[in-house]
Amino acid sequence: MTASDQNLWAQVLKRLSQEVEPEEFRRWFSTTSYASDSGDQITVWVSTESVRRHLATHYLSDIERTLDSLRPHTAIRFVVAGLGDDEDVDA
């Protein structure tokens, strides 16, 4: 699979996996999944609110830096899987 065949979140995860300790990466990123890409924002599903909060608090700058290196001016939005649209929370 080439980089162009992967969704943007998969590319971000690949790069972050080289920077984050393996156990930390598994704990916080393994339950995330690509949801959508509108061109200027990608949406990523997370398993729980605590995972969303931890990623936003501890890894958002790394995620945004990596995302910017792949596609400048693209925002990220974390949504807890299972919540309705009126209950989602942006990072």
Z-matrix of the N, CA and C atoms (Angstrom, degrees):
N
C 1 1.456
C 2 1.525 1 108.56
N 3 1.294 2 117.13 1 128.65
C 4 1.460 3 121.16 2 178.42
C 5 1.516 4 109.41 3 -89.84
N 6 1.328 5 115.71 4 164.98
C 7 1.466 6 120.14 5 179.92
C 8 1.520 7 111.13 6 -57.45
N 9 1.325 8 116.87 7 -36.11
C 10 1.466 9 119.11 8 -178.75
C 11 1.526 10 111.75 9 -70.02
N 12 1.360 11 117.54 10 -20.00
C 13 1.460 12 121.06 11 178.33
C 14 1.525 13 112.00 12 -83.68
N 15 1.323 14 117.45 13 -17.82
C 16 1.455 15 121.53 14 -178.10
C 17 1.525 16 110.34 15 -88.99
N 18 1.329 17 115.53 16 147.67
C 19 1.456 18 117.32 17 172.66
C 20 1.525 19 108.17 18 -71.08
N 21 1.299 20 115.78 19 163.15
C 22 1.458 21 121.47 20 -174.18
C 23 1.526 22 111.82 21 -61.67
N 24 1.325 23 118.58 22 -38.25
C 25 1.453 24 120.95 23 179.25
C 26 1.531 25 110.96 24 -63.93
N 27 1.322 26 117.93 25 -39.10
C 28 1.469 27 121.00 26 177.15
C 29 1.522 28 110.34 27 -61.38
N 30 1.312 29 117.16 28 -38.12
C 31 1.455 30 120.85 29 177.90
C 32 1.528 31 111.33 30 -67.41
N 33 1.333 32 116.24 31 -40.63
C 34 1.464 33 120.76 32 177.17
C 35 1.533 34 109.25 33 -62.34
N 36 1.326 35 117.23 34 -47.05
C 37 1.456 36 121.16 35 -179.65
C 38 1.524 37 111.94 36 -60.47
N 39 1.303 38 116.46 37 -40.39
C 40 1.467 39 120.11 38 179.91
C 41 1.527 40 110.71 39 -60.14
N 42 1.314 41 116.16 40 -44.47
C 43 1.470 42 119.75 41 179.42
C 44 1.518 43 112.07 42 -68.93
N 45 1.334 44 116.49 43 -43.72
C 46 1.462 45 119.74 44 -179.13
C 47 1.529 46 111.93 45 -64.96
N 48 1.321 47 116.88 46 -32.13
C 49 1.469 48 120.05 47 -179.65
C 50 1.518 49 111.56 48 -63.13
N 51 1.325 50 116.92 49 -20.53
C 52 1.460 51 121.40 50 178.08
C 53 1.526 52 111.84 51 -86.24
N 54 1.329 53 117.21 52 -13.03
C 55 1.465 54 121.87 53 -176.69
C 56 1.524 55 113.55 54 -108.65
N 57 1.313 56 116.80 55 -28.79
C 58 1.460 57 122.37 56 -174.60
C 59 1.530 58 108.97 57 -97.15
N 60 1.330 59 116.44 58 140.95
C 61 1.467 60 120.85 59 176.80
C 62 1.533 61 109.21 60 -53.22
N 63 1.337 62 117.87 61 138.37
C 64 1.472 63 120.90 62 -175.71
C 65 1.526 64 115.08 63 -52.28
N 66 1.330 65 117.93 64 -44.24
C 67 1.465 66 120.07 65 -179.80
C 68 1.527 67 111.18 66 -66.98
N 69 1.317 68 117.01 67 -40.49
C 70 1.464 69 120.77 68 176.61
C 71 1.522 70 110.42 69 -63.75
N 72 1.306 71 117.02 70 -43.67
C 73 1.465 72 121.02 71 179.53
C 74 1.527 73 109.89 72 -60.93
N 75 1.322 74 116.49 73 -47.23
C 76 1.467 75 119.98 74 179.96
C 77 1.527 76 110.71 75 -60.72
N 78 1.321 77 116.16 76 -45.30
C 79 1.462 78 120.43 77 -176.62
C 80 1.525 79 112.55 78 -62.75
N 81 1.329 80 117.47 79 -44.23
C 82 1.463 81 119.82 80 -170.64
C 83 1.517 82 114.85 81 -101.67
N 84 1.305 83 118.68 82 -23.14
C 85 1.460 84 119.54 83 -175.70
C 86 1.528 85 114.34 84 -108.74
N 87 1.323 86 117.97 85 -19.10
C 88 1.471 87 119.75 86 -174.32
C 89 1.525 88 113.57 87 -66.58
N 90 1.320 89 117.48 88 -23.78
C 91 1.471 90 119.41 89 -179.13
C 92 1.528 91 112.33 90 -95.36
N 93 1.323 92 116.85 91 6.81
C 94 1.465 93 119.05 92 177.46
C 95 1.520 94 109.25 93 -87.44
N 96 1.313 95 116.11 94 155.94
C 97 1.465 96 119.44 95 174.52
C 98 1.525 97 110.07 96 -152.57
N 99 1.292 98 113.66 97 146.92
C 100 1.459 99 122.78 98 178.44
C 101 1.521 100 109.25 99 -61.69
N 102 1.315 101 117.05 100 132.86
C 103 1.463 102 121.34 101 177.43
C 104 1.527 103 110.92 102 -111.03
N 105 1.348 104 116.65 103 -52.86
C 106 1.466 105 118.61 104 -178.41
C 107 1.519 106 110.46 105 -163.22
N 108 1.324 107 113.92 106 166.31
C 109 1.462 108 121.74 107 -179.94
C 110 1.516 109 107.58 108 -141.98
N 111 1.338 110 115.80 109 113.85
C 112 1.467 111 119.85 110 -178.69
C 113 1.523 112 111.98 111 -95.37
N 114 1.328 113 117.10 112 3.44
C 115 1.454 114 120.39 113 -178.33
C 116 1.511 115 111.95 114 103.15
N 117 1.333 116 116.68 115 -47.80
C 118 1.468 117 119.21 116 178.82
C 119 1.520 118 112.09 117 -111.34
N 120 1.349 119 116.20 118 0.94
C 121 1.462 120 121.04 119 177.44
C 122 1.519 121 109.29 120 -153.96
N 123 1.333 122 115.62 121 135.30
C 124 1.460 123 118.30 122 170.93
C 125 1.523 124 108.04 123 -107.39
N 126 1.314 125 114.94 124 146.76
C 127 1.449 126 121.74 125 177.69
C 128 1.518 127 107.93 126 -112.84
N 129 1.328 128 114.98 127 132.44
C 130 1.458 129 121.84 128 -177.63
C 131 1.522 130 108.56 129 -124.79
N 132 1.341 131 115.72 130 129.76
C 133 1.454 132 121.05 131 175.79
C 134 1.521 133 108.77 132 -79.18
N 135 1.315 134 115.90 133 139.40
C 136 1.463 135 122.00 134 171.76
C 137 1.519 136 107.91 135 -124.52
N 138 1.324 137 116.52 136 156.26
C 139 1.462 138 120.28 137 -171.77
C 140 1.525 139 114.30 138 -76.16
N 141 1.322 140 116.83 139 -34.17
C 142 1.466 141 119.73 140 -176.55
C 143 1.526 142 109.99 141 -144.22
N 144 1.309 143 114.82 142 164.76
C 145 1.459 144 120.36 143 175.92
C 146 1.521 145 110.60 144 -64.76
N 147 1.319 146 118.15 145 -35.06
C 148 1.468 147 119.83 146 179.58
C 149 1.527 148 111.18 147 -66.34
N 150 1.321 149 118.17 148 -36.52
C 151 1.468 150 120.93 149 175.71
C 152 1.525 151 109.21 150 -66.28
N 153 1.330 152 117.02 151 -44.80
C 154 1.465 153 120.14 152 178.94
C 155 1.523 154 110.70 153 -58.51
N 156 1.312 155 115.75 154 -46.65
C 157 1.457 156 121.25 155 -178.94
C 158 1.533 157 111.08 156 -63.36
N 159 1.336 158 117.39 157 -42.66
C 160 1.463 159 120.84 158 -179.94
C 161 1.529 160 111.08 159 -64.69
N 162 1.328 161 117.21 160 -45.34
C 163 1.465 162 119.97 161 178.47
C 164 1.523 163 110.78 162 -61.10
N 165 1.326 164 116.59 163 -43.70
C 166 1.463 165 120.53 164 -178.96
C 167 1.525 166 111.66 165 -66.45
N 168 1.312 167 117.24 166 -35.01
C 169 1.459 168 121.46 167 -177.49
C 170 1.526 169 112.47 168 -80.62
N 171 1.317 170 116.84 169 -43.40
C 172 1.465 171 120.42 170 -170.27
C 173 1.527 172 115.37 171 -103.78
N 174 1.324 173 117.73 172 -23.31
C 175 1.456 174 119.14 173 -173.11
C 176 1.529 175 114.93 174 -125.06
N 177 1.318 176 117.77 175 -1.92
C 178 1.462 177 119.34 176 -175.03
C 179 1.519 178 112.76 177 -58.51
N 180 1.316 179 118.71 178 -42.46
C 181 1.470 180 119.30 179 -179.32
C 182 1.525 181 111.29 180 -64.78
N 183 1.326 182 117.69 181 -38.67
C 184 1.471 183 120.99 182 177.13
C 185 1.528 184 110.71 183 -66.65
N 186 1.313 185 115.89 184 -42.01
C 187 1.465 186 120.40 185 179.18
C 188 1.526 187 110.07 186 -63.63
N 189 1.326 188 116.74 187 -47.11
C 190 1.467 189 120.30 188 -179.17
C 191 1.527 190 111.71 189 -64.36
N 192 1.318 191 117.25 190 -39.43
C 193 1.472 192 121.27 191 177.90
C 194 1.527 193 109.96 192 -62.36
N 195 1.322 194 116.40 193 -45.95
C 196 1.462 195 120.89 194 179.87
C 197 1.521 196 110.51 195 -65.55
N 198 1.308 197 116.98 196 -44.45
C 199 1.461 198 122.02 197 178.67
C 200 1.523 199 110.74 198 -60.10
N 201 1.333 200 116.36 199 -43.27
C 202 1.462 201 121.04 200 -179.94
C 203 1.527 202 111.63 201 -64.18
N 204 1.333 203 117.06 202 -33.55
C 205 1.462 204 119.81 203 178.86
C 206 1.529 205 111.70 204 -71.28
N 207 1.325 206 116.48 205 -25.20
C 208 1.465 207 121.03 206 179.46
C 209 1.527 208 111.87 207 -89.93
N 210 1.324 209 116.13 208 -42.01
C 211 1.464 210 121.47 209 178.81
C 212 1.525 211 108.54 210 -150.38
N 213 1.328 212 116.71 211 97.91
C 214 1.473 213 120.27 212 -178.48
C 215 1.530 214 112.22 213 -55.88
N 216 1.328 215 114.44 214 148.89
C 217 1.466 216 123.49 215 175.08
C 218 1.525 217 112.94 216 64.76
N 219 1.330 218 115.68 217 32.87
C 220 1.457 219 120.15 218 175.96
C 221 1.523 220 108.45 219 -112.14
N 222 1.313 221 115.93 220 127.18
C 223 1.467 222 121.87 221 -179.91
C 224 1.525 223 109.44 222 -91.05
N 225 1.319 224 115.06 223 162.76
C 226 1.465 225 120.29 224 175.51
C 227 1.517 226 108.78 225 -122.48
N 228 1.299 227 114.87 226 144.76
C 229 1.461 228 121.90 227 179.52
C 230 1.514 229 107.44 228 -132.44
N 231 1.323 230 117.76 229 124.28
C 232 1.453 231 122.83 230 176.34
C 233 1.522 232 108.59 231 -98.24
N 234 1.316 233 116.73 232 131.93
C 235 1.458 234 121.92 233 178.55
C 236 1.518 235 107.58 234 -127.43
N 237 1.323 236 115.92 235 129.77
C 238 1.458 237 120.15 236 177.49
C 239 1.523 238 108.29 237 -71.90
N 240 1.319 239 116.11 238 122.91
C 241 1.464 240 121.83 239 -178.65
C 242 1.517 241 109.88 240 -57.83
N 243 1.322 242 115.78 241 135.40
C 244 1.449 243 120.69 242 177.96
C 245 1.517 244 114.38 243 96.90
N 246 1.330 245 118.21 244 -12.77
C 247 1.459 246 119.82 245 177.42
C 248 1.517 247 109.97 246 -84.46
N 249 1.289 248 116.45 247 146.32
C 250 1.456 249 120.79 248 175.35
C 251 1.520 250 110.37 249 -72.43
N 252 1.325 251 117.15 250 165.46
C 253 1.454 252 121.42 251 -178.29
C 254 1.526 253 112.61 252 -57.70
N 255 1.340 254 116.73 253 -32.52
C 256 1.458 255 119.12 254 -178.67
C 257 1.525 256 112.05 255 -77.80
N 258 1.326 257 117.44 256 -6.61
C 259 1.451 258 120.96 257 -178.97
C 260 1.528 259 113.10 258 -111.86
N 261 1.333 260 118.22 259 0.50
C 262 1.466 261 118.48 260 -176.10
C 263 1.520 262 110.62 261 -71.50
N 264 1.315 263 114.29 262 159.72
C 265 1.452 264 121.08 263 -174.93
C 266 1.510 265 107.87 264 -130.56
N 267 1.324 266 116.83 265 126.69
C 268 1.458 267 120.43 266 177.34
C 269 1.522 268 108.98 267 -80.96
N 270 1.333 269 114.30 268 151.53
C 271 1.473 270 119.68 269 177.31
C 272 1.493 271 109.97 270 -70.49
